[in-house]
Amino acid sequence: MLRWLGKKWDDVQEELTQESANFCYEITSPVGKAVPCGDLRVARISCADGYLKFILIHDKFIK
């Protein structure tokens, strides 16, 4: 699981789909006026109810 931390979500999602893994994800955003942009990256991974749960963040923000 740790091999996916910090990786681009598109790459991780493709790998998980090829492996037919059960997964879900949540995209987090910063509080305030920062506008997210850039690629989504894997920030946290956990297991819940037989699924791999990924927390994603954008790698760039515009203030």
mmCIF file as Biopython writes it, N, C-alpha, C and O atoms, coordinates in Angstrom:
data_model
#
loop_
_atom_site.group_PDB
_atom_site.id
_atom_site.type_symbol
_atom_site.label_atom_id
_atom_site.label_alt_id
_atom_site.label_comp_id
_atom_site.label_asym_id
_atom_site.label_entity_id
_atom_site.label_seq_id
_atom_site.pdbx_PDB_ins_code
_atom_site.Cartn_x
_atom_site.Cartn_y
_atom_site.Cartn_z
_atom_site.occupancy
_atom_site.B_iso_or_equiv
_atom_site.auth_seq_id
_atom_site.auth_asym_id
_atom_site.pdbx_PDB_model_num
ATOM 1   N N  . MET A ? 1  ? 0.814   -1.203 0.000   1.0 0.0 1  A 1 
ATOM 2   C CA . MET A ? 1  ? 0.000   0.000  0.000   1.0 0.0 1  A 1 
ATOM 3   C C  . MET A ? 1  ? 0.856   1.265  0.000   1.0 0.0 1  A 1 
ATOM 4   O O  . MET A ? 1  ? 0.489   2.257  -0.631  1.0 0.0 1  A 1 
ATOM 5   N N  . LEU A ? 2  ? 1.966   1.245  0.682   1.0 0.0 2  A 1 
ATOM 6   C CA . LEU A ? 2  ? 2.784   2.445  0.797   1.0 0.0 2  A 1 
ATOM 7   C C  . LEU A ? 2  ? 3.409   2.860  -0.526  1.0 0.0 2  A 1 
ATOM 8   O O  . LEU A ? 2  ? 3.826   4.008  -0.680  1.0 0.0 2  A 1 
ATOM 9   N N  . ARG A ? 3  ? 3.479   1.951  -1.471  1.0 0.0 3  A 1 
ATOM 10  C CA . ARG A ? 3  ? 4.109   2.298  -2.752  1.0 0.0 3  A 1 
ATOM 11  C C  . ARG A ? 3  ? 3.298   3.343  -3.524  1.0 0.0 3  A 1 
ATOM 12  O O  . ARG A ? 3  ? 3.823   3.968  -4.446  1.0 0.0 3  A 1 
ATOM 13  N N  . TRP A ? 4  ? 2.029   3.541  -3.160  1.0 0.0 4  A 1 
ATOM 14  C CA . TRP A ? 4  ? 1.181   4.498  -3.863  1.0 0.0 4  A 1 
ATOM 15  C C  . TRP A ? 4  ? 1.214   5.903  -3.263  1.0 0.0 4  A 1 
ATOM 16  O O  . TRP A ? 4  ? 0.750   6.849  -3.901  1.0 0.0 4  A 1 
ATOM 17  N N  . LEU A ? 5  ? 1.746   6.060  -2.064  1.0 0.0 5  A 1 
ATOM 18  C CA . LEU A ? 5  ? 1.755   7.380  -1.431  1.0 0.0 5  A 1 
ATOM 19  C C  . LEU A ? 5  ? 2.534   8.385  -2.274  1.0 0.0 5  A 1 
ATOM 20  O O  . LEU A ? 5  ? 3.664   8.122  -2.685  1.0 0.0 5  A 1 
ATOM 21  N N  . GLY A ? 6  ? 1.922   9.527  -2.523  1.0 0.0 6  A 1 
ATOM 22  C CA . GLY A ? 6  ? 2.568   10.585 -3.296  1.0 0.0 6  A 1 
ATOM 23  C C  . GLY A ? 6  ? 2.490   10.411 -4.801  1.0 0.0 6  A 1 
ATOM 24  O O  . GLY A ? 6  ? 2.906   11.296 -5.548  1.0 0.0 6  A 1 
ATOM 25  N N  . LYS A ? 7  ? 1.965   9.289  -5.255  1.0 0.0 7  A 1 
ATOM 26  C CA . LYS A ? 7  ? 1.885   9.023  -6.698  1.0 0.0 7  A 1 
ATOM 27  C C  . LYS A ? 7  ? 0.684   9.744  -7.313  1.0 0.0 7  A 1 
ATOM 28  O O  . LYS A ? 7  ? -0.272  10.087 -6.618  1.0 0.0 7  A 1 
ATOM 29  N N  . LYS A ? 8  ? 0.752   9.967  -8.627  1.0 0.0 8  A 1 
ATOM 30  C CA . LYS A ? 8  ? -0.371  10.568 -9.339  1.0 0.0 8  A 1 
ATOM 31  C C  . LYS A ? 8  ? -1.552  9.600  -9.315  1.0 0.0 8  A 1 
ATOM 32  O O  . LYS A ? 8  ? -1.393  8.400  -9.541  1.0 0.0 8  A 1 
ATOM 33  N N  . TRP A ? 9  ? -2.739  10.142 -9.038  1.0 0.0 9  A 1 
ATOM 34  C CA . TRP A ? 9  ? -3.929  9.316  -8.914  1.0 0.0 9  A 1 
ATOM 35  C C  . TRP A ? 9  ? -4.242  8.586  -10.217 1.0 0.0 9  A 1 
ATOM 36  O O  . TRP A ? 9  ? -4.675  7.435  -10.174 1.0 0.0 9  A 1 
ATOM 37  N N  . ASP A ? 10 ? -4.040  9.206  -11.356 1.0 0.0 10 A 1 
ATOM 38  C CA . ASP A ? 10 ? -4.330  8.546  -12.636 1.0 0.0 10 A 1 
ATOM 39  C C  . ASP A ? 10 ? -3.550  7.242  -12.778 1.0 0.0 10 A 1 
ATOM 40  O O  . ASP A ? 10 ? -4.089  6.238  -13.243 1.0 0.0 10 A 1 
ATOM 41  N N  . ASP A ? 11 ? -2.283  7.262  -12.377 1.0 0.0 11 A 1 
ATOM 42  C CA . ASP A ? 11 ? -1.444  6.064  -12.464 1.0 0.0 11 A 1 
ATOM 43  C C  . ASP A ? 11 ? -1.903  4.988  -11.486 1.0 0.0 11 A 1 
ATOM 44  O O  . ASP A ? 11 ? -1.958  3.808  -11.832 1.0 0.0 11 A 1 
ATOM 45  N N  . VAL A ? 12 ? -2.229  5.398  -10.268 1.0 0.0 12 A 1 
ATOM 46  C CA . VAL A ? 12 ? -2.670  4.448  -9.238  1.0 0.0 12 A 1 
ATOM 47  C C  . VAL A ? 12 ? -4.014  3.842  -9.622  1.0 0.0 12 A 1 
ATOM 48  O O  . VAL A ? 12 ? -4.211  2.633  -9.498  1.0 0.0 12 A 1 
ATOM 49  N N  . GLN A ? 13 ? -4.940  4.683  -10.090 1.0 0.0 13 A 1 
ATOM 50  C CA . GLN A ? 13 ? -6.268  4.204  -10.466 1.0 0.0 13 A 1 
ATOM 51  C C  . GLN A ? 13 ? -6.179  3.186  -11.602 1.0 0.0 13 A 1 
ATOM 52  O O  . GLN A ? 13 ? -6.894  2.184  -11.595 1.0 0.0 13 A 1 
ATOM 53  N N  . GLU A ? 14 ? -5.321  3.435  -12.560 1.0 0.0 14 A 1 
ATOM 54  C CA . GLU A ? 14 ? -5.131  2.497  -13.670 1.0 0.0 14 A 1 
ATOM 55  C C  . GLU A ? 14 ? -4.631  1.146  -13.163 1.0 0.0 14 A 1 
ATOM 56  O O  . GLU A ? 14 ? -5.115  0.098  -13.593 1.0 0.0 14 A 1 
ATOM 57  N N  . GLU A ? 15 ? -3.667  1.173  -12.251 1.0 0.0 15 A 1 
ATOM 58  C CA . GLU A ? 15 ? -3.124  -0.063 -11.683 1.0 0.0 15 A 1 
ATOM 59  C C  . GLU A ? 15 ? -4.192  -0.823 -10.898 1.0 0.0 15 A 1 
ATOM 60  O O  . GLU A ? 15 ? -4.299  -2.043 -11.018 1.0 0.0 15 A 1 
ATOM 61  N N  . LEU A ? 16 ? -4.978  -0.111 -10.097 1.0 0.0 16 A 1 
ATOM 62  C CA . LEU A ? 16 ? -6.025  -0.753 -9.300  1.0 0.0 16 A 1 
ATOM 63  C C  . LEU A ? 16 ? -7.104  -1.363 -10.187 1.0 0.0 16 A 1 
ATOM 64  O O  . LEU A ? 16 ? -7.616  -2.444 -9.893  1.0 0.0 16 A 1 
ATOM 65  N N  . THR A ? 17 ? -7.445  -0.680 -11.256 1.0 0.0 17 A 1 
ATOM 66  C CA . THR A ? 17 ? -8.458  -1.188 -12.181 1.0 0.0 17 A 1 
ATOM 67  C C  . THR A ? 17 ? -7.967  -2.457 -12.873 1.0 0.0 17 A 1 
ATOM 68  O O  . THR A ? 17 ? -8.739  -3.397 -13.062 1.0 0.0 17 A 1 
ATOM 69  N N  . GLN A ? 18 ? -6.698  -2.491 -13.249 1.0 0.0 18 A 1 
ATOM 70  C CA . GLN A ? 18 ? -6.133  -3.688 -13.879 1.0 0.0 18 A 1 
ATOM 71  C C  . GLN A ? 18 ? -6.141  -4.873 -12.922 1.0 0.0 18 A 1 
ATOM 72  O O  . GLN A ? 18 ? -6.312  -6.017 -13.345 1.0 0.0 18 A 1 
ATOM 73  N N  . GLU A ? 19 ? -5.955  -4.599 -11.622 1.0 0.0 19 A 1 
ATOM 74  C CA . GLU A ? 19 ? -5.942  -5.660 -10.614 1.0 0.0 19 A 1 
ATOM 75  C C  . GLU A ? 19 ? -7.338  -6.001 -10.110 1.0 0.0 19 A 1 
ATOM 76  O O  . GLU A ? 19 ? -7.487  -6.884 -9.266  1.0 0.0 19 A 1 
ATOM 77  N N  . SER A ? 20 ? -8.367  -5.314 -10.615 1.0 0.0 20 A 1 
ATOM 78  C CA . SER A ? 20 ? -9.759  -5.493 -10.177 1.0 0.0 20 A 1 
ATOM 79  C C  . SER A ? 20 ? -9.906  -5.323 -8.668  1.0 0.0 20 A 1 
ATOM 80  O O  . SER A ? 20 ? -10.642 -6.070 -8.023  1.0 0.0 20 A 1 
ATOM 81  N N  . ALA A ? 21 ? -9.213  -4.350 -8.117  1.0 0.0 21 A 1 
ATOM 82  C CA . ALA A ? 21 ? -9.261  -4.092 -6.675  1.0 0.0 21 A 1 
ATOM 83  C C  . ALA A ? 21 ? -10.499 -3.263 -6.330  1.0 0.0 21 A 1 
ATOM 84  O O  . ALA A ? 21 ? -10.940 -2.427 -7.119  1.0 0.0 21 A 1 
ATOM 85  N N  . ASN A ? 22 ? -11.048 -3.507 -5.143  1.0 0.0 22 A 1 
ATOM 86  C CA . ASN A ? 22 ? -12.151 -2.703 -4.633  1.0 0.0 22 A 1 
ATOM 87  C C  . ASN A ? 22 ? -11.565 -1.477 -3.951  1.0 0.0 22 A 1 
ATOM 88  O O  . ASN A ? 22 ? -10.792 -1.600 -3.000  1.0 0.0 22 A 1 
ATOM 89  N N  . PHE A ? 23 ? -11.932 -0.292 -4.435  1.0 0.0 23 A 1 
ATOM 90  C CA . PHE A ? 23 ? -11.385 0.930  -3.849  1.0 0.0 23 A 1 
ATOM 91  C C  . PHE A ? 23 ? -12.393 2.065  -3.942  1.0 0.0 23 A 1 
ATOM 92  O O  . PHE A ? 23 ? -13.309 2.040  -4.763  1.0 0.0 23 A 1 
ATOM 93  N N  . CYS A ? 24 ? -12.207 3.043  -3.099  1.0 0.0 24 A 1 
ATOM 94  C CA . CYS A ? 24 ? -12.965 4.278  -3.150  1.0 0.0 24 A 1 
ATOM 95  C C  . CYS A ? 24 ? -11.998 5.412  -2.850  1.0 0.0 24 A 1 
ATOM 96  O O  . CYS A ? 24 ? -10.887 5.177  -2.373  1.0 0.0 24 A 1 
ATOM 97  N N  . TYR A ? 25 ? -12.417 6.639  -3.129  1.0 0.0 25 A 1 
ATOM 98  C CA . TYR A ? 25 ? -11.520 7.765  -2.889  1.0 0.0 25 A 1 
ATOM 99  C C  . TYR A ? 25 ? -12.303 8.998  -2.473  1.0 0.0 25 A 1 
ATOM 100 O O  . TYR A ? 25 ? -13.504 9.113  -2.716  1.0 0.0 25 A 1 
ATOM 101 N N  . GLU A ? 26 ? -11.592 9.906  -1.844  1.0 0.0 26 A 1 
ATOM 102 C CA . GLU A ? 26 ? -12.148 11.175 -1.394  1.0 0.0 26 A 1 
ATOM 103 C C  . GLU A ? 26 ? -11.125 12.258 -1.725  1.0 0.0 26 A 1 
ATOM 104 O O  . GLU A ? 26 ? -9.932  12.094 -1.472  1.0 0.0 26 A 1 
ATOM 105 N N  . ILE A ? 27 ? -11.598 13.356 -2.287  1.0 0.0 27 A 1 
ATOM 106 C CA . ILE A ? 27 ? -10.708 14.464 -2.629  1.0 0.0 27 A 1 
ATOM 107 C C  . ILE A ? 27 ? -10.846 15.538 -1.564  1.0 0.0 27 A 1 
ATOM 108 O O  . ILE A ? 27 ? -11.951 16.015 -1.301  1.0 0.0 27 A 1 
ATOM 109 N N  . THR A ? 28 ? -9.741  15.919 -0.954  1.0 0.0 28 A 1 
ATOM 110 C CA . THR A ? 28 ? -9.767  16.965 0.061   1.0 0.0 28 A 1 
ATOM 111 C C  . THR A ? 28 ? -9.333  18.292 -0.556  1.0 0.0 28 A 1 
ATOM 112 O O  . THR A ? 28 ? -8.566  18.332 -1.518  1.0 0.0 28 A 1 
ATOM 113 N N  . SER A ? 29 ? -9.840  19.363 0.019   1.0 0.0 29 A 1 
ATOM 114 C CA . SER A ? 29 ? -9.506  20.712 -0.435  1.0 0.0 29 A 1 
ATOM 115 C C  . SER A ? 29 ? -9.082  21.549 0.756   1.0 0.0 29 A 1 
ATOM 116 O O  . SER A ? 29 ? -9.536  21.309 1.875   1.0 0.0 29 A 1 
ATOM 117 N N  . PRO A ? 30 ? -8.224  22.519 0.533   1.0 0.0 30 A 1 
ATOM 118 C CA . PRO A ? 30 ? -7.799  23.366 1.643   1.0 0.0 30 A 1 
ATOM 119 C C  . PRO A ? 30 ? -8.918  24.319 2.063   1.0 0.0 30 A 1 
ATOM 120 O O  . PRO A ? 30 ? -9.787  24.671 1.265   1.0 0.0 30 A 1 
ATOM 121 N N  . VAL A ? 31 ? -8.877  24.722 3.311   1.0 0.0 31 A 1 
ATOM 122 C CA . VAL A ? 31 ? -9.833  25.697 3.820   1.0 0.0 31 A 1 
ATOM 123 C C  . VAL A ? 31 ? -9.375  27.075 3.362   1.0 0.0 31 A 1 
ATOM 124 O O  . VAL A ? 31 ? -8.178  27.364 3.366   1.0 0.0 31 A 1 
ATOM 125 N N  . GLY A ? 32 ? -10.298 27.910 2.974   1.0 0.0 32 A 1 
ATOM 126 C CA . GLY A ? 32 ? -9.936  29.260 2.563   1.0 0.0 32 A 1 
ATOM 127 C C  . GLY A ? 32 ? -10.170 29.487 1.087   1.0 0.0 32 A 1 
ATOM 128 O O  . GLY A ? 32 ? -10.977 28.809 0.451   1.0 0.0 32 A 1 
ATOM 129 N N  . LYS A ? 33 ? -9.449  30.451 0.558   1.0 0.0 33 A 1 
ATOM 130 C CA . LYS A ? 33 ? -9.675  30.891 -0.814  1.0 0.0 33 A 1 
ATOM 131 C C  . LYS A ? 33 ? -8.749  30.248 -1.837  1.0 0.0 33 A 1 
ATOM 132 O O  . LYS A ? 33 ? -8.813  30.594 -3.017  1.0 0.0 33 A 1 
ATOM 133 N N  . ALA A ? 34 ? -7.914  29.348 -1.433  1.0 0.0 34 A 1 
ATOM 134 C CA . ALA A ? 34 ? -7.005  28.693 -2.376  1.0 0.0 34 A 1 
ATOM 135 C C  . ALA A ? 34 ? -7.802  27.835 -3.351  1.0 0.0 34 A 1 
ATOM 136 O O  . ALA A ? 34 ? -8.696  27.089 -2.952  1.0 0.0 34 A 1 
ATOM 137 N N  . VAL A ? 35 ? -7.470  27.949 -4.618  1.0 0.0 35 A 1 
ATOM 138 C CA . VAL A ? 35 ? -8.145  27.184 -5.663  1.0 0.0 35 A 1 
ATOM 139 C C  . VAL A ? 35 ? -7.240  26.019 -6.056  1.0 0.0 35 A 1 
ATOM 140 O O  . VAL A ? 35 ? -6.108  26.233 -6.489  1.0 0.0 35 A 1 
ATOM 141 N N  . PRO A ? 36 ? -7.736  24.776 -5.906  1.0 0.0 36 A 1 
ATOM 142 C CA . PRO A ? 36 ? -6.894  23.627 -6.253  1.0 0.0 36 A 1 
ATOM 143 C C  . PRO A ? 36 ? -6.712  23.511 -7.763  1.0 0.0 36 A 1 
ATOM 144 O O  . PRO A ? 36 ? -7.628  23.798 -8.533  1.0 0.0 36 A 1 
ATOM 145 N N  . CYS A ? 37 ? -5.531  23.090 -8.173  1.0 0.0 37 A 1 
ATOM 146 C CA . CYS A ? 37 ? -5.245  22.823 -9.583  1.0 0.0 37 A 1 
ATOM 147 C C  . CYS A ? 37 ? -4.125  21.787 -9.627  1.0 0.0 37 A 1 
ATOM 148 O O  . CYS A ? 37 ? -3.620  21.367 -8.586  1.0 0.0 37 A 1 
ATOM 149 N N  . GLY A ? 38 ? -3.747  21.386 -10.808 1.0 0.0 38 A 1 
ATOM 150 C CA . GLY A ? 38 ? -2.677  20.398 -10.921 1.0 0.0 38 A 1 
ATOM 151 C C  . GLY A ? 38 ? -3.199  18.982 -10.786 1.0 0.0 38 A 1 
ATOM 152 O O  . GLY A ? 38 ? -4.407  18.743 -10.810 1.0 0.0 38 A 1 
ATOM 153 N N  . ASP A ? 39 ? -2.279  18.055 -10.646 1.0 0.0 39 A 1 
ATOM 154 C CA . ASP A ? 39 ? -2.617  16.634 -10.565 1.0 0.0 39 A 1 
ATOM 155 C C  . ASP A ? 39 ? -3.106  16.264 -9.175  1.0 0.0 39 A 1 
ATOM 156 O O  . ASP A ? 39 ? -2.735  16.892 -8.183  1.0 0.0 39 A 1 
ATOM 157 N N  . LEU A ? 40 ? -3.948  15.231 -9.117  1.0 0.0 40 A 1 
ATOM 158 C CA . LEU A ? 40 ? -4.330  14.656 -7.829  1.0 0.0 40 A 1 
ATOM 159 C C  . LEU A ? 40 ? -3.251  13.678 -7.401  1.0 0.0 40 A 1 
ATOM 160 O O  . LEU A ? 40 ? -2.740  12.911 -8.217  1.0 0.0 40 A 1 
ATOM 161 N N  . ARG A ? 41 ? -2.907  13.704 -6.130  1.0 0.0 41 A 1 
ATOM 162 C CA . ARG A ? 41 ? -1.892  12.811 -5.566  1.0 0.0 41 A 1 
ATOM 163 C C  . ARG A ? 41 ? -2.481  12.059 -4.386  1.0 0.0 41 A 1 
ATOM 164 O O  . ARG A ? 41 ? -3.376  12.564 -3.708  1.0 0.0 41 A 1 
ATOM 165 N N  . VAL A ? 42 ? -1.983  10.853 -4.135  1.0 0.0 42 A 1 
ATOM 166 C CA . VAL A ? 42 ? -2.428  10.041 -3.005  1.0 0.0 42 A 1 
ATOM 167 C C  . VAL A ? 42 ? -1.757  10.560 -1.736  1.0 0.0 42 A 1 
ATOM 168 O O  . VAL A ? 42 ? -0.530  10.601 -1.644  1.0 0.0 42 A 1 
ATOM 169 N N  . ALA A ? 43 ? -2.580  10.958 -0.754  1.0 0.0 43 A 1 
ATOM 170 C CA . ALA A ? 43 ? -2.057  11.492 0.503   1.0 0.0 43 A 1 
ATOM 171 C C  . ALA A ? 43 ? -2.182  10.490 1.645   1.0 0.0 43 A 1 
ATOM 172 O O  . ALA A ? 43 ? -1.349  10.484 2.552   1.0 0.0 43 A 1 
ATOM 173 N N  . ARG A ? 44 ? -3.207  9.645  1.615   1.0 0.0 44 A 1 
ATOM 174 C CA . ARG A ? 44 ? -3.431  8.693  2.706   1.0 0.0 44 A 1 
ATOM 175 C C  . ARG A ? 44 ? -4.154  7.474  2.151   1.0 0.0 44 A 1 
ATOM 176 O O  . ARG A ? 44 ? -4.962  7.583  1.229   1.0 0.0 44 A 1 
ATOM 177 N N  . ILE A ? 45 ? -3.856  6.322  2.718   1.0 0.0 45 A 1 
ATOM 178 C CA . ILE A ? 45 ? -4.495  5.069  2.310   1.0 0.0 45 A 1 
ATOM 179 C C  . ILE A ? 45 ? -4.930  4.329  3.563   1.0 0.0 45 A 1 
ATOM 180 O O  . ILE A ? 45 ? -4.181  4.241  4.536   1.0 0.0 45 A 1 
ATOM 181 N N  . SER A ? 46 ? -6.155  3.794  3.532   1.0 0.0 46 A 1 
ATOM 182 C CA . SER A ? 46 ? -6.621  2.972  4.646   1.0 0.0 46 A 1 
ATOM 183 C C  . SER A ? 46 ? -7.509  1.862  4.091   1.0 0.0 46 A 1 
ATOM 184 O O  . SER A ? 46 ? -7.919  1.897  2.931   1.0 0.0 46 A 1 
ATOM 185 N N  . CYS A ? 47 ? -7.794  0.885  4.933   1.0 0.0 47 A 1 
ATOM 186 C CA . CYS A ? 47 ? -8.699  -0.201 4.563   1.0 0.0 47 A 1 
ATOM 187 C C  . CYS A ? 47 ? -9.985  -0.044 5.363   1.0 0.0 47 A 1 
ATOM 188 O O  . CYS A ? 47 ? -9.951  0.140  6.580   1.0 0.0 47 A 1 
ATOM 189 N N  . ALA A ? 48 ? -11.118 -0.117 4.673   1.0 0.0 48 A 1 
ATOM 190 C CA . ALA A ? 48 ? -12.406 0.015  5.342   1.0 0.0 48 A 1 
ATOM 191 C C  . ALA A ? 48 ? -13.429 -0.860 4.630   1.0 0.0 48 A 1 
ATOM 192 O O  . ALA A ? 48 ? -13.652 -0.705 3.429   1.0 0.0 48 A 1 
ATOM 193 N N  . ASP A ? 49 ? -14.046 -1.771 5.358   1.0 0.0 49 A 1 
ATOM 194 C CA . ASP A ? 49 ? -15.114 -2.630 4.831   1.0 0.0 49 A 1 
ATOM 195 C C  . ASP A ? 49 ? -14.718 -3.359 3.549   1.0 0.0 49 A 1 
ATOM 196 O O  . ASP A ? 49 ? -15.530 -3.476 2.631   1.0 0.0 49 A 1 
ATOM 197 N N  . GLY A ? 50 ? -13.503 -3.840 3.478   1.0 0.0 50 A 1 
ATOM 198 C CA . GLY A ? 50 ? -13.051 -4.584 2.316   1.0 0.0 50 A 1 
ATOM 199 C C  . GLY A ? 50 ? -12.617 -3.724 1.139   1.0 0.0 50 A 1 
ATOM 200 O O  . GLY A ? 50 ? -12.292 -4.249 0.074   1.0 0.0 50 A 1 
ATOM 201 N N  . TYR A ? 51 ? -12.609 -2.423 1.318   1.0 0.0 51 A 1 
ATOM 202 C CA . TYR A ? 51 ? -12.183 -1.496 0.272   1.0 0.0 51 A 1 
ATOM 203 C C  . TYR A ? 51 ? -10.890 -0.810 0.678   1.0 0.0 51 A 1 
ATOM 204 O O  . TYR A ? 51 ? -10.640 -0.586 1.862   1.0 0.0 51 A 1 
ATOM 205 N N  . LEU A ? 52 ? -10.077 -0.482 -0.306  1.0 0.0 52 A 1 
ATOM 206 C CA . LEU A ? 52 ? -8.954  0.422  -0.081  1.0 0.0 52 A 1 
ATOM 207 C C  . LEU A ? 52 ? -9.507  1.832  -0.228  1.0 0.0 52 A 1 
ATOM 208 O O  . LEU A ? 52 ? -10.091 2.169  -1.259  1.0 0.0 52 A 1 
ATOM 209 N N  . LYS A ? 53 ? -9.327  2.649  0.788   1.0 0.0 53 A 1 
ATOM 210 C CA . LYS A ? 53 ? -9.826  4.024  0.742   1.0 0.0 53 A 1 
ATOM 211 C C  . LYS A ? 53 ? -8.644  4.965  0.571   1.0 0.0 53 A 1 
ATOM 212 O O  . LYS A ? 53 ? -7.698  4.944  1.359   1.0 0.0 53 A 1 
ATOM 213 N N  . PHE A ? 54 ? -8.708  5.792  -0.468  1.0 0.0 54 A 1 
ATOM 214 C CA . PHE A ? 54 ? -7.645  6.731  -0.789  1.0 0.0 54 A 1 
ATOM 215 C C  . PHE A ? 54 ? -8.112  8.154  -0.515  1.0 0.0 54 A 1 
ATOM 216 O O  . PHE A ? 54 ? -9.215  8.541  -0.901  1.0 0.0 54 A 1 
ATOM 217 N N  . ILE A ? 55 ? -7.270  8.925  0.151   1.0 0.0 55 A 1 
ATOM 218 C CA . ILE A ? 55 ? -7.499  10.353 0.336   1.0 0.0 55 A 1 
ATOM 219 C C  . ILE A ? 55 ? -6.568  11.062 -0.638  1.0 0.0 55 A 1 
ATOM 220 O O  . ILE A ? 55 ? -5.357  10.840 -0.630  1.0 0.0 55 A 1 
ATOM 221 N N  . LEU A ? 56 ? -7.145  11.916 -1.475  1.0 0.0 56 A 1 
ATOM 222 C CA . LEU A ? 56 ? -6.391  12.580 -2.532  1.0 0.0 56 A 1 
ATOM 223 C C  . LEU A ? 56 ? -6.308  14.082 -2.293  1.0 0.0 56 A 1 
ATOM 224 O O  . LEU A ? 56 ? -7.234  14.688 -1.753  1.0 0.0 56 A 1 
ATOM 225 N N  . ILE A ? 57 ? -5.196  14.670 -2.698  1.0 0.0 57 A 1 
ATOM 226 C CA . ILE A ? 57 ? -5.026  16.117 -2.642  1.0 0.0 57 A 1 
ATOM 227 C C  . ILE A ? 57 ? -4.465  16.597 -3.981  1.0 0.0 57 A 1 
ATOM 228 O O  . ILE A ? 57 ? -3.812  15.841 -4.702  1.0 0.0 57 A 1 
ATOM 229 N N  . HIS A ? 58 ? -4.727  17.850 -4.297  1.0 0.0 58 A 1 
ATOM 230 C CA . HIS A ? 58 ? -4.121  18.450 -5.486  1.0 0.0 58 A 1 
ATOM 231 C C  . HIS A ? 58 ? -2.685  18.831 -5.161  1.0 0.0 58 A 1 
ATOM 232 O O  . HIS A ? 58 ? -2.373  19.196 -4.027  1.0 0.0 58 A 1 
ATOM 233 N N  . ASP A ? 59 ? -1.823  18.744 -6.146  1.0 0.0 59 A 1 
ATOM 234 C CA . ASP A ? 59 ? -0.415  19.054 -5.879  1.0 0.0 59 A 1 
ATOM 235 C C  . ASP A ? 59 ? -0.073  20.528 -6.072  1.0 0.0 59 A 1 
ATOM 236 O O  . ASP A ? 59 ? 1.055   20.935 -5.796  1.0 0.0 59 A 1 
ATOM 237 N N  . LYS A ? 60 ? -1.026  21.337 -6.541  1.0 0.0 60 A 1 
ATOM 238 C CA . LYS A ? 60 ? -0.793  22.775 -6.707  1.0 0.0 60 A 1 
ATOM 239 C C  . LYS A ? 60 ? -2.050  23.548 -6.320  1.0 0.0 60 A 1 
ATOM 240 O O  . LYS A ? 60 ? -3.168  23.045 -6.426  1.0 0.0 60 A 1 
ATOM 241 N N  . PHE A ? 61 ? -1.840  24.774 -5.870  1.0 0.0 61 A 1 
ATOM 242 C CA . PHE A ? 61 ? -2.948  25.645 -5.491  1.0 0.0 61 A 1 
ATOM 243 C C  . PHE A ? 61 ? -2.670  27.057 -5.975  1.0 0.0 61 A 1 
ATOM 244 O O  . PHE A ? 61 ? -1.518  27.481 -6.068  1.0 0.0 61 A 1 
ATOM 245 N N  . ILE A ? 62 ? -3.747  27.784 -6.284  1.0 0.0 62 A 1 
ATOM 246 C CA . ILE A ? 62 ? -3.653  29.191 -6.663  1.0 0.0 62 A 1 
ATOM 247 C C  . ILE A ? 62 ? -4.300  30.001 -5.550  1.0 0.0 62 A 1 
ATOM 248 O O  . ILE A ? 62 ? -5.436  29.730 -5.160  1.0 0.0 62 A 1 
ATOM 249 N N  . LYS A ? 63 ? -3.583  30.987 -5.041  1.0 0.0 63 A 1 
ATOM 250 C CA . LYS A ? 63 ? -4.154  31.833 -3.977  1.0 0.0 63 A 1 
ATOM 251 C C  . LYS A ? 63 ? -4.918  32.991 -4.549  1.0 0.0 63 A 1 
ATOM 252 O O  . LYS A ? 63 ? -5.463  33.802 -3.800  1.0 0.0 63 A 1 
#
